[in-house]
Amino acid sequence: MPELPEVETLARDLRDAVVGHRFESVELLRDDVLRMPPPDVFRRLLTGRTVVSVDRRGKFLLLGLDGGEELMVHLGMTGHLLVCDAGEPPARHTHLRARLDDGRELRFDDTRRFGRLAYGSRASLERSRVLPPLGLEPLSPEFTAPELDRLLRGSTRMLKSALLDQGRVAGLGNIYVDEACFLAGARPTRRCHRLTRAQRHALHNAIQTVLRKAIENRGSSVDDYRDVWNAVGRNQEVLQVYGRGGSPCFRCGTVLRRTVVSGRTTVYCPHCQR
């Protein structure tokens, strides 16, 4: 599933690509990807609107419109949000084609259909839980080492499970939790309350470091992720542990172990991570 760096890359690209442009027509090819409002209302309300901003909240994209509402996009596991020429053949599982005033289209495709679209005010999206309650943004000024320490020290959950909780820290997922835990030298299976203060402080720095590096590299294309121009990211080339179970640790040579935490395959180094 695309995580914070991938969604942030899309948000930055979309600001250049679609802000200031108007939706001339809206074609919804599968109604079941839409959470709100009803499909006919969605088509009518989005048509004629101009994009005035693009924000990201956790793993959610929010395109601000001139009427005050927002087009919310969640990519799920296999979703793509693309900007392309209207004449380009659509992908097989394209669910939305929204034509812009310059002849291009904003398209959403999703093979497995775990992604979702919604339209409404931020308040209505939050009230309906289509946009769920989300925790701190890990690259925001509010995400401080003392605040992360507070979130973790009273929890008996496994570290990875706690960091995957979007109500605590928004935007982290399987890739970057494994990478941050490795960089911090903290084992993802350790119980949060058993971490030292030094480990929790190291985690704060590691989370921000791996996220910023991944954004610089335009995300990790380990599965289906593509940017708005359908190009792959580069960060998969520098991942230290994610997806490398059974391979030697780049740092010490110890064989990386694979386990499962919160239903997610988890990889760590038994020597470097305590």
C-alpha positions, 0 to 999 in steps of 0.5 A, spaced: 500 500 500 502 506 498 504 510 504 506 517 506 512 518 501 508 515 495 502 519 497 506 526 498 510 525 492 503 525 488 500 531 492 506 535 490 506 533 483 498 534 483 499 541 485 503 543 479 499 539 474 492 540 476 491 546 481 488 552 477 484 547 472 477 546 472 473 539 471 469 539 464 466 532 465 466 527 470 465 519 468 465 514 473 466 507 471 465 503 477 460 506 482 463 502 488 469 505 489 465 512 491 463 512 498 459 519 498 455 522 495 451 518 490 454 517 483 449 522 480 450 527 485 458 526 485 458 527 477 454 533 477 457 536 483 465 535 481 463 537 474 465 545 473 469 545 479 476 548 479 482 545 483 485 550 488 489 546 492 492 539 494 493 536 501 495 530 504 493 527 510 496 521 512 495 516 506 489 520 503 489 525 498 485 531 498 484 536 492 481 542 494 475 545 490 473 552 489 466 551 492 469 549 499 469 541 498 474 536 497 475 530 492 478 525 497 482 519 494 485 513 498 489 509 493 488 502 497 493 497 495 493 497 488 490 504 486 493 509 481 492 517 480 494 519 473 494 525 469 494 524 462 492 526 455 485 524 454 486 520 448 491 515 451 488 508 452 485 507 459 488 502 464 483 496 464 481 497 471 480 505 470 474 507 475 474 515 474 476 519 468 475 527 470 477 531 464 480 538 465 479 544 461 486 543 458 484 537 454 488 532 459 484 527 464 485 525 471 484 518 472 483 513 477 484 506 476 485 500 481 485 493 480 483 490 487 478 496 488 480 497 495 481 504 494 476 509 494 473 516 492 469 521 496 466 528 495 464 533 500 467 538 505 472 536 510 467 536 516 462 532 512 468 527 510 470 526 517 463 526 520 462 520 516 468 517 517 470 516 510 476 520 512 477 517 519 480 520 525 488 520 524 494 521 529 500 526 528 503 527 521 510 525 522 513 530 518 509 536 522 512 540 528 507 537 532 511 530 532 516 531 537 521 526 540 517 527 547 510 526 544 512 520 540 515 518 547 509 519 550 505 515 545 509 509 546 512 509 553 505 507 556 503 502 551 504 494 551 503 493 544 509 491 539 512 497 537 510 495 529 503 494 531 503 501 535 507 505 529 502 502 524 496 505 528 494 511 524 490 514 530 497 515 533 501 517 527 498 518 520 501 515 514 506 510 516 505 503 513 509 496 513 515 499 509 517 505 513 516 502 519 521 496 518 526 501 515 525 506 521 526 500 526 532 498 523 535 505 523 533 506 530 536 499 532 529 497 535 526 490 534 519 491 531 517 485 536 519 489 542 513 491 547 513 499 547 514 500 554 520 496 554 524 500 549 529 505 553 528 512 552 534 513 548 531 508 543 524 512 543 528 518 541 532 514 536 525 512 533 523 519 532 529 521 528 529 515 524 522 515 522 523 522 519 529 520 516 527 515 512 520 518 510 524 524 508 529 520 504 523 516 501 520 523 498 526 525 495 527 518 492 519 519 489 517 513 493 518 506 493 515 502 487 516 495 490 509 493 488 504 497 484 506 504 486 507 509 480 507 517 480 502 521 477 506 521 470 506 513 471 513 513 473 516 508 478 519 511 484 527 510 486 527 508 494 526 501 493 533 501 491 535 503 498 531 499 502 535 496 508 530 490 510 523 491 507 522 485 503 529 482 504 528 476 509 533 471 509 538 475 506 544 478 509 544 485 513 547 490 509 550 493 516 553 486 519 552 480 515 547 477 519 541 473 516 535 478 516 529 474 520 522 474 517 516 474 522 509 477 522 506 483 526 499 485 526 498 481 520 504 484 516 510 481 514 516 484 518 523 483 517 529 485 522 536 484 524 537 480 530 544 483 531 543 490 529 536 491 532 535 489 540 
